[in-house]
Amino acid sequence: MARTLEWKVRVHLFEEDTATKAHVVLDTGTATLTGRGTARCGPRDPDVPEIGDELAVSRAMHDLAQQLARTAAGDLEGVREALRRSARMTA
């Protein structure tokens, strides 16, 4: 079965105190997931904002990926359980 979908991802970055925070929002059209990540500049680190942005976004994407994997695993288990119930009813 061939199909084409478009999922939208938005990345939001903001500074809060000494931290860079990122939210990565995935909109599948039927569900929305938000990954969150934070990066902090250590006292001995050079002040390069782009590095903080990259770290915060990569951590938010990692968080989002874990959420998406858990969602898929839960959905798969739900389908398997429905198939088991259906098989028991027809047996």
Secondary structure in CASP SS format (residue, H / E / C, confidence):
PFRMAT SS
TARGET T0000
AUTHOR 0000-0000-0000
METHOD secondary structure of the structure
MODEL  1
M C 1.00
A C 1.00
R C 1.00
T C 1.00
L C 1.00
E C 1.00
W C 1.00
K E 1.00
V E 1.00
R E 1.00
V E 1.00
H E 1.00
L E 1.00
F E 1.00
E E 1.00
E E 1.00
D C 1.00
T C 1.00
A E 1.00
T E 1.00
K E 1.00
A E 1.00
H E 1.00
V E 1.00
V E 1.00
L E 1.00
D E 1.00
T C 1.00
G C 1.00
T C 1.00
A C 1.00
T E 1.00
L E 1.00
T E 1.00
G E 1.00
R E 1.00
G E 1.00
T E 1.00
A E 1.00
R E 1.00
C C 1.00
G C 1.00
P C 1.00
R C 1.00
D C 1.00
P C 1.00
D C 1.00
V C 1.00
P H 1.00
E H 1.00
I H 1.00
G H 1.00
D H 1.00
E H 1.00
L H 1.00
A H 1.00
V H 1.00
S H 1.00
R H 1.00
A H 1.00
M H 1.00
H H 1.00
D H 1.00
L H 1.00
A H 1.00
Q H 1.00
Q H 1.00
L H 1.00
A H 1.00
R H 1.00
T H 1.00
A H 1.00
A H 1.00
G H 1.00
D H 1.00
L H 1.00
E H 1.00
G H 1.00
V H 1.00
R H 1.00
E H 1.00
A H 1.00
L H 1.00
R H 1.00
R H 1.00
S H 1.00
A H 1.00
R H 1.00
M H 1.00
T H 1.00
A C 1.00
END
